[in-house]
């Protein structure tokens, strides 16, 4: 393998579209793939706000997020196997843009591939854009695969 491509996935249909594209690209470039799922700390913050009277239950939310991550990473592994592309997976906790850039730098990847939902206006302001933050701050080239 000549290089390494980082696929950041959240398991959504938009993310899976980016996975499909990235696996094909990795095959053409003869790159290996590192697939990353970030257990987003914002999910826990939102859970805490919604359940401020009950400080228990985080374990269930943690289990749910781990399962979502395992499913998202399994999709990448399956697509890599079908295409004959070597895939390794990694799951971390944190804020997605920060963790994507940290892993990209630590692993010395040649390119990052992310999906983009295409939110605009107030929705983008309130929720933020992982792909936009990664494009602005990544230590390597970034390919954004639009979801719409």
N, CA, C and O atoms as a GROMACS GRO file, in nm:
protein
  592
    1UNK      N    1   0.084  -0.119   0.000
    1UNK     CA    2   0.000   0.000   0.000
    1UNK      C    3   0.088   0.125   0.000
    1UNK      O    4   0.191   0.131   0.068
    2UNK      N    5   0.046   0.222  -0.075
    2UNK     CA    6   0.123   0.344  -0.094
    2UNK      C    7   0.092   0.449   0.011
    2UNK      O    8   0.182   0.519   0.057
    3UNK      N    9  -0.034   0.462   0.049
    3UNK     CA   10  -0.074   0.565   0.142
    3UNK      C   11  -0.190   0.521   0.228
    3UNK      O   12  -0.234   0.406   0.224
    4UNK      N   13  -0.239   0.617   0.307
    4UNK     CA   14  -0.347   0.586   0.400
    4UNK      C   15  -0.455   0.692   0.389
    4UNK      O   16  -0.428   0.812   0.388
    5UNK      N   17  -0.579   0.646   0.380
    5UNK     CA   18  -0.695   0.732   0.369
    5UNK      C   19  -0.778   0.715   0.496
    5UNK      O   20  -0.809   0.603   0.536
    6UNK      N   21  -0.814   0.826   0.559
    6UNK     CA   22  -0.898   0.824   0.679
    6UNK      C   23  -1.042   0.851   0.639
    6UNK      O   24  -1.073   0.953   0.578
    7UNK      N   25  -1.130   0.757   0.673
    7UNK     CA   26  -1.273   0.776   0.651
    7UNK      C   27  -1.337   0.802   0.786
    7UNK      O   28  -1.335   0.715   0.874
    8UNK      N   29  -1.393   0.921   0.804
    8UNK     CA   30  -1.466   0.953   0.925
    8UNK      C   31  -1.612   0.917   0.900
    8UNK      O   32  -1.673   0.967   0.805
    9UNK      N   33  -1.668   0.831   0.984
    9UNK     CA   34  -1.805   0.785   0.962
    9UNK      C   35  -1.889   0.802   1.087
    9UNK      O   36  -1.840   0.789   1.199
   10UNK      N   37  -2.017   0.829   1.066
   10UNK     CA   38  -2.112   0.830   1.178
   10UNK      C   39  -2.224   0.729   1.154
   10UNK      O   40  -2.318   0.720   1.234
   11UNK      N   41  -2.215   0.655   1.045
   11UNK     CA   42  -2.314   0.553   1.016
   11UNK      C   43  -2.439   0.603   0.947
   11UNK      O   44  -2.526   0.522   0.914
   12UNK      N   45  -2.451   0.732   0.923
   12UNK     CA   46  -2.569   0.785   0.855
   12UNK      C   47  -2.565   0.749   0.707
   12UNK      O   48  -2.462   0.706   0.656
   13UNK      N   49  -2.678   0.766   0.639
   13UNK     CA   50  -2.680   0.737   0.496
   13UNK      C   51  -2.586   0.831   0.420
   13UNK      O   52  -2.530   0.792   0.318
   14UNK      N   53  -2.568   0.953   0.469
   14UNK     CA   54  -2.478   1.047   0.403
   14UNK      C   55  -2.333   1.004   0.424
   14UNK      O   56  -2.250   1.014   0.334
   15UNK      N   57  -2.305   0.957   0.542
   15UNK     CA   58  -2.172   0.907   0.573
   15UNK      C   59  -2.142   0.781   0.493
   15UNK      O   60  -2.030   0.764   0.443
   16UNK      N   61  -2.240   0.693   0.481
   16UNK     CA   62  -2.219   0.570   0.404
   16UNK      C   63  -2.195   0.599   0.257
   16UNK      O   64  -2.122   0.526   0.191
   17UNK      N   65  -2.255   0.704   0.206
   17UNK     CA   66  -2.229   0.745   0.068
   17UNK      C   67  -2.081   0.783   0.054
   17UNK      O   68  -2.016   0.749  -0.045
   18UNK      N   69  -2.029   0.854   0.154
   18UNK     CA   70  -1.888   0.893   0.153
   18UNK      C   71  -1.799   0.769   0.166
   18UNK      O   72  -1.693   0.762   0.103
   19UNK      N   73  -1.841   0.673   0.247
   19UNK     CA   74  -1.766   0.548   0.263
   19UNK      C   75  -1.755   0.476   0.129
   19UNK      O   76  -1.646   0.434   0.089
   20UNK      N   77  -1.867   0.463   0.059
   20UNK     CA   78  -1.867   0.395  -0.070
   20UNK      C   79  -1.770   0.462  -0.167
   20UNK      O   80  -1.692   0.395  -0.235
   21UNK      N   81  -1.775   0.593  -0.172
   21UNK     CA   82  -1.686   0.668  -0.260
   21UNK      C   83  -1.540   0.652  -0.219
   21UNK      O   84  -1.453   0.632  -0.303
   22UNK      N   85  -1.516   0.659  -0.090
   22UNK     CA   86  -1.379   0.653  -0.038
   22UNK      C   87  -1.316   0.516  -0.058
   22UNK      O   88  -1.197   0.507  -0.090
   23UNK      N   89  -1.392   0.411  -0.041
   23UNK     CA   90  -1.339   0.276  -0.063
   23UNK      C   91  -1.298   0.259  -0.209
   23UNK      O   92  -1.192   0.204  -0.238
   24UNK      N   93  -1.381   0.307  -0.300
   24UNK     CA   94  -1.347   0.301  -0.443
   24UNK      C   95  -1.220   0.381  -0.471
   24UNK      O   96  -1.132   0.336  -0.546
   25UNK      N   97  -1.210   0.499  -0.412
   25UNK     CA   98  -1.091   0.583  -0.430
   25UNK      C   99  -0.967   0.515  -0.373
   25UNK      O  100  -0.861   0.515  -0.436
   26UNK      N  101  -0.980   0.457  -0.255
   26UNK     CA  102  -0.867   0.388  -0.191
   26UNK      C  103  -0.819   0.272  -0.279
   26UNK      O  104  -0.699   0.247  -0.291
   27UNK      N  105  -0.913   0.202  -0.339
   27UNK     CA  106  -0.877   0.090  -0.427
   27UNK      C  107  -0.798   0.142  -0.547
   27UNK      O  108  -0.695   0.085  -0.583
   28UNK      N  109  -0.845   0.249  -0.608
   28UNK     CA  110  -0.778   0.306  -0.725
   28UNK      C  111  -0.638   0.356  -0.690
   28UNK      O  112  -0.544   0.340  -0.768
   29UNK      N  113  -0.624   0.418  -0.573
   29UNK     CA  114  -0.496   0.474  -0.530
   29UNK      C  115  -0.404   0.372  -0.464
   29UNK      O  116  -0.288   0.400  -0.435
   30UNK      N  117  -0.458   0.253  -0.439
   30UNK     CA  118  -0.388   0.148  -0.365
   30UNK      C  119  -0.351   0.197  -0.225
   30UNK      O  120  -0.239   0.176  -0.177
   31UNK      N  121  -0.447   0.263  -0.160
   31UNK     CA  122  -0.431   0.311  -0.024
   31UNK      C  123  -0.496   0.213   0.073
   31UNK      O  124  -0.592   0.145   0.038
   32UNK      N  125  -0.443   0.206   0.192
   32UNK     CA  126  -0.514   0.136   0.298
   32UNK      C  127  -0.609   0.238   0.362
   32UNK      O  128  -0.595   0.358   0.344
   33UNK      N  129  -0.707   0.187   0.435
   33UNK     CA  130  -0.809   0.272   0.495
   33UNK      C  131  -0.806   0.260   0.646
   33UNK      O  132  -0.796   0.151   0.702
   34UNK      N  133  -0.816   0.374   0.711
   34UNK     CA  134  -0.839   0.381   0.855
   34UNK      C  135  -0.976   0.444   0.871
   34UNK      O  136  -0.998   0.558   0.832
   35UNK      N  137  -1.069   0.370   0.929
   35UNK     CA  138  -1.204   0.422   0.950
   35UNK      C  139  -1.219   0.465   1.095
   35UNK      O  140  -1.182   0.392   1.187
   36UNK      N  141  -1.273   0.583   1.114
   36UNK     CA  142  -1.285   0.643   1.247
   36UNK      C  143  -1.429   0.676   1.280
   36UNK      O  144  -1.500   0.738   1.201
   37UNK      N  145  -1.471   0.632   1.400
   37UNK     CA  146  -1.601   0.671   1.454
   37UNK      C  147  -1.574   0.745   1.585
   37UNK      O  148  -1.503   0.695   1.672
   38UNK      N  149  -1.631   0.864   1.597
   38UNK     CA  150  -1.613   0.943   1.718
   38UNK      C  151  -1.742   0.939   1.798
   38UNK      O  152  -1.848   0.982   1.751
   39UNK      N  153  -1.732   0.887   1.921
   39UNK     CA  154  -1.846   0.892   2.013
   39UNK      C  155  -1.858   1.037   2.057
   39UNK      O  156  -1.784   1.084   2.144
   40UNK      N  157  -1.950   1.106   1.997
   40UNK     CA  158  -1.963   1.251   2.011
   40UNK      C  159  -2.007   1.290   2.153
   40UNK      O  160  -2.114   1.252   2.199
   41UNK      N  161  -1.923   1.366   2.219
   41UNK     CA  162  -1.955   1.411   2.355
   41UNK      C  163  -2.078   1.501   2.359
   41UNK      O  164  -2.141   1.515   2.464
   42UNK      N  165  -2.113   1.562   2.245
   42UNK     CA  166  -2.234   1.645   2.243
   42UNK      C  167  -2.359   1.562   2.271
   42UNK      O  168  -2.456   1.614   2.327
   43UNK      N  169  -2.357   1.434   2.234
   43UNK     CA  170  -2.471   1.347   2.264
   43UNK      C  171  -2.491   1.337   2.415
   43UNK      O  172  -2.604   1.339   2.464
   44UNK      N  173  -2.381   1.326   2.488
   44UNK     CA  174  -2.391   1.315   2.633
   44UNK      C  175  -2.434   1.448   2.694
   44UNK      O  176  -2.507   1.450   2.793
   45UNK      N  177  -2.389   1.559   2.636
   45UNK     CA  178  -2.430   1.691   2.686
   45UNK      C  179  -2.580   1.711   2.666
   45UNK      O  180  -2.648   1.761   2.755
   46UNK      N  181  -2.630   1.674   2.549
   46UNK     CA  182  -2.774   1.687   2.521
   46UNK      C  183  -2.852   1.595   2.614
   46UNK      O  184  -2.956   1.633   2.666
   47UNK      N  185  -2.802   1.473   2.634
   47UNK     CA  186  -2.868   1.380   2.726
   47UNK      C  187  -2.875   1.440   2.866
   47UNK      O  188  -2.979   1.433   2.932
   48UNK      N  189  -2.766   1.498   2.911
   48UNK     CA  190  -2.763   1.557   3.046
   48UNK      C  191  -2.863   1.671   3.058
   48UNK      O  192  -2.930   1.683   3.161
   49UNK      N  193  -2.875   1.755   2.955
   49UNK     CA  194  -2.972   1.864   2.960
   49UNK      C  195  -3.115   1.812   2.964
   49UNK      O  196  -3.200   1.868   3.034
   50UNK      N  197  -3.141   1.706   2.891
   50UNK     CA  198  -3.277   1.651   2.885
   50UNK      C  199  -3.313   1.573   3.010
   50UNK      O  200  -3.431   1.554   3.039
   51UNK      N  201  -3.214   1.529   3.084
   51UNK     CA  202  -3.238   1.444   3.202
   51UNK      C  203  -3.173   1.505   3.327
   51UNK      O  204  -3.116   1.433   3.409
   52UNK      N  205  -3.182   1.635   3.341
   52UNK     CA  206  -3.111   1.703   3.449
   52UNK      C  207  -3.156   1.659   3.589
   52UNK      O  208  -3.081   1.674   3.685
   53UNK      N  209  -3.277   1.606   3.601
   53UNK     CA  210  -3.323   1.559   3.732
   53UNK      C  211  -3.276   1.418   3.763
   53UNK      O  212  -3.285   1.372   3.877
   54UNK      N  213  -3.226   1.349   3.661
   54UNK     CA  214  -3.185   1.210   3.677
   54UNK      C  215  -3.041   1.195   3.627
   54UNK      O  216  -3.017   1.197   3.507
   55UNK      N  217  -2.947   1.182   3.718
   55UNK     CA  218  -2.807   1.176   3.677
   55UNK      C  219  -2.762   1.034   3.641
   55UNK      O  220  -2.645   1.010   3.615
   56UNK      N  221  -2.857   0.941   3.641
   56UNK     CA  222  -2.824   0.805   3.598
   56UNK      C  223  -2.864   0.790   3.452
   56UNK      O  224  -2.922   0.881   3.392
   57UNK      N  225  -2.833   0.678   3.396
   57UNK     CA  226  -2.875   0.651   3.258
   57UNK      C  227  -2.768   0.672   3.154
   57UNK      O  228  -2.788   0.637   3.038
   58UNK      N  229  -2.655   0.729   3.194
   58UNK     CA  230  -2.548   0.752   3.096
   58UNK      C  231  -2.496   0.620   3.040
   58UNK      O  232  -2.449   0.614   2.926
   59UNK      N  233  -2.503   0.517   3.121
   59UNK     CA  234  -2.454   0.386   3.076
   59UNK      C  235  -2.533   0.339   2.954
   59UNK      O  236  -2.474   0.287   2.858
   60UNK      N  237  -2.664   0.357   2.956
   60UNK     CA  238  -2.747   0.317   2.842
   60UNK      C  239  -2.712   0.399   2.718
   60UNK      O  240  -2.705   0.345   2.608
   61UNK      N  241  -2.692   0.528   2.736
   61UNK     CA  242  -2.655   0.614   2.623
   61UNK      C  243  -2.518   0.574   2.569
   61UNK      O  244  -2.497   0.576   2.448
   62UNK      N  245  -2.426   0.539   2.657
   62UNK     CA  246  -2.293   0.496   2.617
   62UNK      C  247  -2.302   0.366   2.536
   62UNK      O  248  -2.237   0.353   2.432
   63UNK      N  249  -2.382   0.273   2.582
   63UNK     CA  250  -2.401   0.146   2.511
   63UNK      C  251  -2.460   0.172   2.372
   63UNK      O  252  -2.417   0.111   2.274
   64UNK      N  253  -2.558   0.260   2.366
   64UNK     CA  254  -2.622   0.294   2.238
   64UNK      C  255  -2.521   0.352   2.140
   64UNK      O  256  -2.517   0.312   2.024
   65UNK      N  257  -2.440   0.447   2.186
   65UNK     CA  258  -2.341   0.508   2.097
   65UNK      C  259  -2.234   0.409   2.053
   65UNK      O  260  -2.191   0.411   1.938
   66UNK      N  261  -2.191   0.321   2.143
   66UNK     CA  262  -2.093   0.219   2.105
   66UNK      C  263  -2.150   0.128   1.997
   66UNK      O  264  -2.080   0.093   1.902
   67UNK      N  265  -2.276   0.089   2.012
   67UNK     CA  266  -2.340   0.003   1.913
   67UNK      C  267  -2.348   0.074   1.778
   67UNK      O  268  -2.319   0.014   1.674
   68UNK      N  269  -2.387   0.201   1.778
   68UNK     CA  270  -2.392   0.278   1.654
   68UNK      C  271  -2.253   0.284   1.590
   68UNK      O  272  -2.240   0.270   1.468
   69UNK      N  273  -2.151   0.303   1.672
   69UNK     CA  274  -2.015   0.307   1.620
   69UNK      C  275  -1.970   0.175   1.563
   69UNK      O  276  -1.909   0.170   1.456
   70UNK      N  277  -2.001   0.068   1.633
   70UNK     CA  278  -1.964  -0.065   1.583
   70UNK      C  279  -2.033  -0.094   1.450
   70UNK      O  280  -1.971  -0.150   1.359
   71UNK      N  281  -2.160  -0.056   1.438
   71UNK     CA  282  -2.233  -0.077   1.313
   71UNK      C  283  -2.173   0.007   1.199
   71UNK      O  284  -2.157  -0.042   1.087
   72UNK      N  285  -2.140   0.132   1.229
   72UNK     CA  286  -2.082   0.220   1.128
   72UNK      C  287  -1.947   0.167   1.080
   72UNK      O  288  -1.920   0.165   0.960
   73UNK      N  289  -1.864   0.124   1.173
   73UNK     CA  290  -1.733   0.072   1.138
   73UNK      C  291  -1.743  -0.062   1.065
   73UNK      O  292  -1.663  -0.091   0.976
   74UNK      N  293  -1.841  -0.144   1.102
   74UNK     CA  294  -1.862  -0.273   1.034
   74UNK      C  295  -1.898  -0.250   0.887
   74UNK      O  296  -1.857  -0.328   0.801
   75UNK      N  297  -1.974  -0.144   0.859
   75UNK     CA  298  -2.009  -0.112   0.720
   75UNK      C  299  -1.883  -0.083   0.639
   75UNK      O  300  -1.869  -0.130   0.526
   76UNK      N  301  -1.792  -0.007   0.697
   76UNK     CA  302  -1.667   0.025   0.627
   76UNK      C  303  -1.584  -0.102   0.605
   76UNK      O  304  -1.531  -0.124   0.497
   77UNK      N  305  -1.575  -0.184   0.708
   77UNK     CA  306  -1.500  -0.309   0.696
   77UNK      C  307  -1.560  -0.398   0.586
   77UNK      O  308  -1.486  -0.458   0.508
   78UNK      N  309  -1.691  -0.408   0.582
   78UNK     CA  310  -1.758  -0.489   0.481
   78UNK      C  311  -1.727  -0.438   0.341
   78UNK      O  312  -1.694  -0.516   0.252
   79UNK      N  313  -1.739  -0.308   0.321
   79UNK     CA  314  -1.712  -0.248   0.190
   79UNK      C  315  -1.566  -0.266   0.151
   79UNK      O  316  -1.536  -0.292   0.034
   80UNK      N  317  -1.476  -0.253   0.247
   80UNK     CA  318  -1.334  -0.274   0.220
   80UNK      C  319  -1.305  -0.417   0.179
   80UNK      O  320  -1.231  -0.442   0.084
   81UNK      N  321  -1.363  -0.512   0.252
   81UNK     CA  322  -1.345  -0.653   0.219
   81UNK      C  323  -1.395  -0.684   0.079
   81UNK      O  324  -1.328  -0.752   0.002
   82UNK      N  325  -1.514  -0.633   0.046
   82UNK     CA  326  -1.572  -0.656  -0.087
   82UNK      C  327  -1.483  -0.600  -0.197
   82UNK      O  328  -1.475  -0.657  -0.306
   83UNK      N  329  -1.414  -0.488  -0.170
   83UNK     CA  330  -1.330  -0.422  -0.270
   83UNK      C  331  -1.184  -0.468  -0.265
   83UNK      O  332  -1.105  -0.431  -0.351
   84UNK      N  333  -1.149  -0.548  -0.165
   84UNK     CA  334  -1.010  -0.590  -0.151
   84UNK      C  335  -0.920  -0.481  -0.097
   84UNK      O  336  -0.800  -0.478  -0.126
   85UNK      N  337  -0.977  -0.390  -0.019
   85UNK     CA  338  -0.902  -0.279   0.039
   85UNK      C  339  -0.881  -0.308   0.188
   85UNK      O  340  -0.977  -0.334   0.260
   86UNK      N  341  -0.756  -0.303   0.236
   86UNK     CA  342  -0.733  -0.325   0.379
   86UNK      C  343  -0.792  -0.211   0.463
   86UNK      O  344  -0.768  -0.094   0.437
   87UNK      N  345  -0.869  -0.249   0.565
   87UNK     CA  346  -0.935  -0.151   0.652
   87UNK      C  347  -0.902  -0.182   0.797
   87UNK      O  348  -0.913  -0.296   0.842
   88UNK      N  349  -0.861  -0.079   0.870
   88UNK     CA  350  -0.853  -0.088   1.015
   88UNK      C  351  -0.954   0.012   1.070
   88UNK      O  352  -0.987   0.111   1.005
   89UNK      N  353  -1.002  -0.015   1.190
   89UNK     CA  354  -1.104   0.070   1.248
   89UNK      C  355  -1.059   0.123   1.383
   89UNK      O  356  -0.978   0.062   1.453
   90UNK      N  357  -1.114   0.238   1.418
   90UNK     CA  358  -1.081   0.300   1.545
   90UNK      C  359  -1.204   0.375   1.595
   90UNK      O  360  -1.272   0.443   1.518
   91UNK      N  361  -1.234   0.360   1.726
   91UNK     CA  362  -1.343   0.433   1.788
   91UNK      C  363  -1.285   0.513   1.904
   91UNK      O  364  -1.212   0.460   1.988
   92UNK      N  365  -1.318   0.643   1.907
   92UNK     CA  366  -1.268   0.731   2.013
   92UNK      C  367  -1.384   0.815   2.065
   92UNK      O  368  -1.490   0.823   2.004
   93UNK      N  369  -1.362   0.879   2.179
   93UNK     CA  370  -1.459   0.972   2.237
   93UNK      C  371  -1.407   1.114   2.216
   93UNK      O  372  -1.286   1.138   2.216
   94UNK      N  373  -1.499   1.208   2.200
   94UNK     CA  374  -1.460   1.347   2.189
   94UNK      C  375  -1.553   1.423   2.097
   94UNK      O  376  -1.666   1.381   2.072
   95UNK      N  377  -1.503   1.535   2.049
   95UNK     CA  378  -1.576   1.617   1.954
   95UNK      C  379  -1.524   1.581   1.815
   95UNK      O  380  -1.403   1.588   1.791
   96UNK      N  381  -1.613   1.544   1.724
   96UNK     CA  382  -1.569   1.488   1.596
   96UNK      C  383  -1.461   1.567   1.521
   96UNK      O  384  -1.360   1.507   1.483
   97UNK      N  385  -1.476   1.697   1.498
   97UNK     CA  386  -1.370   1.764   1.422
   97UNK      C  387  -1.232   1.754   1.488
   97UNK      O  388  -1.132   1.729   1.422
   98UNK      N  389  -1.229   1.772   1.619
   98UNK     CA  390  -1.102   1.765   1.691
   98UNK      C  391  -1.040   1.626   1.681
   98UNK      O  392  -0.920   1.613   1.657
   99UNK      N  393  -1.121   1.524   1.701
   99UNK     CA  394  -1.069   1.388   1.699
   99UNK      C  395  -1.028   1.344   1.559
   99UNK      O  396  -0.929   1.274   1.542
  100UNK      N  397  -1.104   1.385   1.459
  100UNK     CA  398  -1.068   1.350   1.320
  100UNK      C  399  -0.932   1.409   1.287
  100UNK      O  400  -0.847   1.340   1.231
  101UNK      N  401  -0.911   1.534   1.321
  101UNK     CA  402  -0.782   1.599   1.290
  101UNK      C  403  -0.668   1.539   1.372
  101UNK      O  404  -0.557   1.525   1.322
  102UNK      N  405  -0.695   1.506   1.498
  102UNK     CA  406  -0.591   1.447   1.583
  102UNK      C  407  -0.548   1.311   1.529
  102UNK      O  408  -0.429   1.284   1.515
  103UNK      N  409  -0.645   1.227   1.498
  103UNK     CA  410  -0.614   1.094   1.445
  103UNK      C  411  -0.543   1.105   1.310
  103UNK      O  412  -0.447   1.032   1.284
  104UNK      N  413  -0.588   1.196   1.225
  104UNK     CA  414  -0.524   1.215   1.095
  104UNK      C  415  -0.376   1.251   1.112
  104UNK      O  416  -0.289   1.199   1.043
  105UNK      N  417  -0.350   1.341   1.205
  105UNK     CA  418  -0.211   1.382   1.230
  105UNK      C  419  -0.130   1.269   1.292
  105UNK      O  420  -0.020   1.239   1.247
  106UNK      N  421  -0.185   1.207   1.395
  106UNK     CA  422  -0.114   1.098   1.465
  106UNK      C  423  -0.084   0.980   1.372
  106UNK      O  424   0.021   0.917   1.384
  107UNK      N  425  -0.176   0.950   1.282
  107UNK     CA  426  -0.162   0.834   1.193
  107UNK      C  427  -0.090   0.868   1.062
  107UNK      O  428  -0.059   0.778   0.984
  108UNK      N  429  -0.066   0.996   1.038
  108UNK     CA  430   0.004   1.036   0.915
  108UNK      C  431  -0.074   1.003   0.788
  108UNK      O  432  -0.015   0.956   0.690
  109UNK      N  433  -0.204   1.026   0.790
  109UNK     CA  434  -0.285   0.993   0.672
  109UNK      C  435  -0.259   1.091   0.558
  109UNK      O  436  -0.218   1.205   0.579
  110UNK      N  437  -0.283   1.043   0.438
  110UNK     CA  438  -0.262   1.125   0.319
  110UNK      C  439  -0.386   1.206   0.282
  110UNK      O  440  -0.375   1.309   0.216
  111UNK      N  441  -0.503   1.158   0.324
  111UNK     CA  442  -0.628   1.226   0.290
  111UNK      C  443  -0.736   1.185   0.389
  111UNK      O  444  -0.736   1.074   0.442
  112UNK      N  445  -0.828   1.278   0.413
  112UNK     CA  446  -0.946   1.252   0.495
  112UNK      C  447  -1.068   1.258   0.404
  112UNK      O  448  -1.080   1.347   0.320
  113UNK      N  449  -1.159   1.163   0.422
  113UNK     CA  450  -1.287   1.166   0.350
  113UNK      C  451  -1.398   1.175   0.452
  113UNK      O  452  -1.406   1.094   0.544
  114UNK      N  453  -1.486   1.274   0.434
  114UNK     CA  454  -1.602   1.292   0.522
  114UNK      C  455  -1.726   1.313   0.438
  114UNK      O  456  -1.719   1.361   0.325
  115UNK      N  457  -1.839   1.277   0.494
  115UNK     CA  458  -1.967   1.306   0.430
  115UNK      C  459  -2.017   1.441   0.476
  115UNK      O  460  -1.975   1.492   0.580
  116UNK      N  461  -2.107   1.498   0.398
  116UNK     CA  462  -2.162   1.629   0.432
  116UNK      C  463  -2.312   1.626   0.405
  116UNK      O  464  -2.357   1.596   0.295
  117UNK      N  465  -2.387   1.659   0.508
  117UNK     CA  466  -2.533   1.656   0.498
  117UNK      C  467  -2.587   1.772   0.416
  117UNK      O  468  -2.692   1.759   0.353
  118UNK      N  469  -2.519   1.884   0.415
  118UNK     CA  470  -2.566   1.998   0.338
  118UNK      C  471  -2.660   2.089   0.414
  118UNK      O  472  -2.743   2.156   0.353
  119UNK      N  473  -2.648   2.093   0.546
  119UNK     CA  474  -2.731   2.183   0.624
  119UNK      C  475  -2.693   2.328   0.593
  119UNK      O  476  -2.578   2.359   0.564
  120UNK      N  477  -2.793   2.415   0.601
  120UNK     CA  478  -2.768   2.557   0.579
  120UNK      C  479  -2.843   2.637   0.685
  120UNK      O  480  -2.921   2.582   0.762
  121UNK      N  481  -2.818   2.766   0.687
  121UNK     CA  482  -2.892   2.857   0.773
  121UNK      C  483  -2.878   2.828   0.921
  121UNK      O  484  -2.770   2.793   0.969
  122UNK      N  485  -2.989   2.843   0.993
  122UNK     CA  486  -2.988   2.832   1.138
  122UNK      C  487  -2.952   2.691   1.184
  122UNK      O  488  -2.888   2.673   1.288
  123UNK      N  489  -2.993   2.589   1.106
  123UNK     CA  490  -2.960   2.451   1.141
  123UNK      C  491  -2.808   2.432   1.146
  123UNK      O  492  -2.756   2.366   1.236
  124UNK      N  493  -2.736   2.490   1.047
  124UNK     CA  494  -2.590   2.479   1.044
  124UNK      C  495  -2.528   2.555   1.160
  124UNK      O  496  -2.430   2.508   1.219
  125UNK      N  497  -2.584   2.671   1.191
  125UNK     CA  498  -2.530   2.751   1.301
  125UNK      C  499  -2.547   2.678   1.434
  125UNK      O  500  -2.454   2.674   1.515
  126UNK      N  501  -2.664   2.620   1.456
  126UNK     CA  502  -2.692   2.553   1.582
  126UNK      C  503  -2.618   2.420   1.595
  126UNK      O  504  -2.566   2.390   1.702
  127UNK      N  505  -2.613   2.343   1.490
  127UNK     CA  506  -2.555   2.210   1.496
  127UNK      C  507  -2.408   2.207   1.457
  127UNK      O  508  -2.336   2.114   1.495
  128UNK      N  509  -2.363   2.307   1.383
  128UNK     CA  510  -2.225   2.307   1.337
  128UNK      C  511  -2.208   2.215   1.220
  128UNK      O  512  -2.299   2.142   1.183
  129UNK      N  513  -2.092   2.218   1.161
  129UNK     CA  514  -2.063   2.132   1.048
  129UNK      C  515  -1.928   2.067   1.070
  129UNK      O  516  -1.824   2.134   1.070
  130UNK      N  517  -1.929   1.938   1.089
  130UNK     CA  518  -1.805   1.864   1.110
  130UNK      C  519  -1.718   1.878   0.986
  130UNK      O  520  -1.599   1.906   0.996
  131UNK      N  521  -1.777   1.857   0.869
  131UNK     CA  522  -1.697   1.862   0.747
  131UNK      C  523  -1.634   2.000   0.727
  131UNK      O  524  -1.519   2.010   0.685
  132UNK      N  525  -1.708   2.104   0.756
  132UNK     CA  526  -1.655   2.239   0.741
  132UNK      C  527  -1.536   2.263   0.835
  132UNK      O  528  -1.436   2.321   0.794
  133UNK      N  529  -1.548   2.220   0.960
  133UNK     CA  530  -1.440   2.237   1.056
  133UNK      C  531  -1.317   2.157   1.015
  133UNK      O  532  -1.204   2.204   1.031
  134UNK      N  533  -1.338   2.037   0.964
  134UNK     CA  534  -1.226   1.954   0.921
  134UNK      C  535  -1.157   2.017   0.801
  134UNK      O  536  -1.034   2.023   0.796
  135UNK      N  537  -1.234   2.064   0.704
  135UNK     CA  538  -1.174   2.128   0.586
  135UNK      C  539  -1.088   2.247   0.627
  135UNK      O  540  -0.978   2.265   0.574
  136UNK      N  541  -1.137   2.326   0.720
  136UNK     CA  542  -1.063   2.447   0.762
  136UNK      C  543  -0.934   2.415   0.837
  136UNK      O  544  -0.839   2.494   0.830
  137UNK      N  545  -0.928   2.303   0.907
  137UNK     CA  546  -0.817   2.281   1.001
  137UNK      C  547  -0.738   2.153   0.982
  137UNK      O  548  -0.646   2.127   1.060
  138UNK      N  549  -0.768   2.074   0.884
  138UNK     CA  550  -0.704   1.943   0.868
  138UNK      C  551  -0.556   1.955   0.832
  138UNK      O  552  -0.515   2.051   0.767
  139UNK      N  553  -0.477   1.856   0.874
  139UNK     CA  554  -0.334   1.857   0.843
  139UNK      C  555  -0.303   1.797   0.705
  139UNK      O  556  -0.186   1.783   0.670
  140UNK      N  557  -0.407   1.763   0.628
  140UNK     CA  558  -0.387   1.702   0.497
  140UNK      C  559  -0.508   1.736   0.409
  140UNK      O  560  -0.603   1.798   0.458
  141UNK      N  561  -0.506   1.698   0.282
  141UNK     CA  562  -0.623   1.724   0.196
  141UNK      C  563  -0.748   1.654   0.249
  141UNK      O  564  -0.741   1.547   0.310
  142UNK      N  565  -0.864   1.716   0.223
  142UNK     CA  566  -0.992   1.663   0.267
  142UNK      C  567  -1.085   1.654   0.146
  142UNK      O  568  -1.098   1.748   0.068
  143UNK      N  569  -1.150   1.539   0.134
  143UNK     CA  570  -1.252   1.521   0.030
  143UNK      C  571  -1.386   1.515   0.100
  143UNK      O  572  -1.409   1.432   0.187
  144UNK      N  573  -1.475   1.605   0.062
  144UNK     CA  574  -1.610   1.609   0.120
  144UNK      C  575  -1.707   1.554   0.016
  144UNK      O  576  -1.715   1.604  -0.096
  145UNK      N  577  -1.778   1.450   0.054
  145UNK     CA  578  -1.876   1.387  -0.033
  145UNK      C  579  -2.013   1.438   0.010
  145UNK      O  580  -2.058   1.410   0.121
  146UNK      N  581  -2.078   1.512  -0.078
  146UNK     CA  582  -2.208   1.572  -0.046
  146UNK      C  583  -2.315   1.465  -0.038
  146UNK      O  584  -2.318   1.371  -0.117
  147UNK      N  585  -2.402   1.484   0.059
  147UNK     CA  586  -2.509   1.386   0.082
  147UNK      C  587  -2.633   1.408   0.000
  147UNK      O  588  -2.711   1.316  -0.021
  148UNK      N  589  -2.653   1.529  -0.046
  148UNK     CA  590  -2.777   1.559  -0.120
  148UNK      C  591  -2.748   1.573  -0.266
  148UNK      O  592  -2.840   1.599  -0.344
   0.00000   0.00000   0.00000
